[in-house]
């Protein structure tokens, strides 16, 4: 059963600029699903459409539907989406810099009727325990990402949306964060939708993945299927000859190939 289902979703900014074009995807309950793609592919817009934050950017879902546990949720405000059990960990670990670590976590509001998970944050991210009183603005990038995930977790979600987990972080920190997310999924039965530019990282933990290009989903499948696909190898895993070309040559090469093969 799909906990989250998008059908032919289009998102337009300022009523004229279409950023997401007719995408359809499913996220089964209890799974980890990844959306891969380069900058500008539409990945973050997709997460913001699901979470309701796209409305704050003068954008909206103009076509299609977003269903969460069978209920249509497109174009609802963020607080309504959160109350239904969906929490967003935004790109670049956005936290309240002038609040302490503990205050950031305490600021999260758990969804109605759900067990409060704020105390569990310290268990899943023990590195934050000695930093409870520190202002978030003084944290390292990895610590901020832990705090951002922890604050979302304190909302007691059923679905966690994670935008660019690995961006700007050292590989060892990314591995630790992924381990923590996998444990959260296992312990709490949580569903995760990850947006990642780093395909190798995402495919290591995902049960299923979608590739976005220019606002469209151009490929999907299991991690094994995508790893074996030549275009994924060339452009996302860096194992093909095109990965060594200049950016301009790669873009031209993409247009000349039949991507859907």
Secondary structure, DSSP 8 states (H G I E B T S, - for coil): -EEEEEEEEEEEETTTEEEEEEEEEEEETT-EEEEE--TTSSHHHHHHHHHSGGGGGTEEEEEEEEEETTEE-TT--HHHHHHTTEEEE-TT----TTSBHHHHHHT----TTS---HHHHHHHTGGGGGGTTSBGGGS-HHHHHHHHHHHHHTT--SEEEEE-TTTT--HHHHHHHHHHHHHHHHHH--EEEEEES-HHHHHHH-SEEEEEETTEEEEEE-HHHHHHSHHHHHHTSS-SGGGGS-HHHHHHHHHHS-TT-
